[in-house]
């Protein structure tokens, strides 16, 4: 039965999922563009200039629409989650304010300089502007992750019983709570992987169409190196993150693994059919002791099972179990594919390997899906808590009518789907019309008009 709580959760989930399609690409592409501006500054190779200009166009489309979805998404803390804002707004609002003051204005200012002042500033200044954009986007991610991590592992707060709310006791402890840096590194690495595969896919499209070949080859070379390094690093980051979850949120880990009974030498399940009604798995294939080892670095360690927790305190099991495996499975495939592309590139076979180029194009959605499923398990696995151990989700919702939330949900779905369509349409249009040779002539003419080339 639909109620205000369920509709509000659906609305926030939908808006967060759509918004998070844009965030990792913004973070990753900013770093990629900064690298290309650095290379252009140091080498004066016009190819790096063209690479930077092209990828910046796609970055701007993604950034603008991501900004629109992000700002409107935050309004829900006041509309749909007013009880949450009243109870923890003193804490949760601090990093969000810091994100706006220290990160958003930084990246916005230098985006303006790089885009509108590109032909009026030196190469070194262009690189500095691109670097500040990359710093700004990553700093923005840090503050948002800090706020979200506080929901997972709250710290640095005190309960004011008279006011019936949590108040900030230590800004440093709240921001650098036990999970902030682990989760931040996991998100940033995921963003770099997303950008790398995005660049590889678009470059593969150009090579298949035999267009912009020089730009595509150089872009793909850089992206494959970045993709290889960071897909492998993500495996280690994921392990560290999983171990932290086992320490700080044991019921979440148990839900991920459909692990019902506390036991030593706990198996890592490759596949299972969870039976929540009977608190068991009807079928399972696992590796004995591996869950114990991955969580505590000891094959004989005891891993807490879901039966140790009251039923009302357990996260949903079936959805988390399968979503977690989809995320991990996508990650494993991307590691393998980056290794394969690296091997093909090293052997000089990649440019003639049309199958590899086609697969590289069609796997474009994979990092986006992996990011989404990662956020799903992070947030769904925290349930029934909106702030772990402190405030339940059912106690955080606003006092609204079902009709009011249904109307806002309909509006959000309509607007966000339109924005998603707009992003895809504009990206495709920009990629299809791009002609490097023609664009170079346009740039030279513009530079002459501006007096840059004399």
LINKASUL-V177726 format. One record per run of one state. SS is the DSSP state (H for helix, E for strand, L for the rest). FROM is the first residue (numbers start at 0). LEN is the number of residues. Records with the same first field share a line. If there is no record, write none. Layout:
BEGIN
SS=FROM-LEN ; FROM-LEN
END
This chain:
BEGIN
L=0-3 ; 43-2 ; 74-1 ; 79-2 ; 116-1 ; 120-2 ; 152-4 ; 160-4 ; 168-2 ; 175-4 ; 209-3 ; 248-1 ; 256-6 ; 264-3 ; 275-4 ; 287-2 ; 296-5 ; 303-2 ; 308-2 ; 313-4 ; 346-3 ; 352-1 ; 362-2 ; 380-4 ; 387-3 ; 395-6 ; 433-2 ; 450-4
H=3-40 ; 45-29 ; 75-4 ; 81-35 ; 117-3 ; 122-30 ; 170-5 ; 179-30 ; 212-36 ; 249-7 ; 289-7 ; 305-3 ; 310-3 ; 317-29 ; 349-3 ; 353-9 ; 364-16 ; 392-3 ; 401-32 ; 435-15
E=156-4 ; 164-4 ; 262-2 ; 267-8 ; 279-8 ; 301-2 ; 384-3 ; 390-2
END
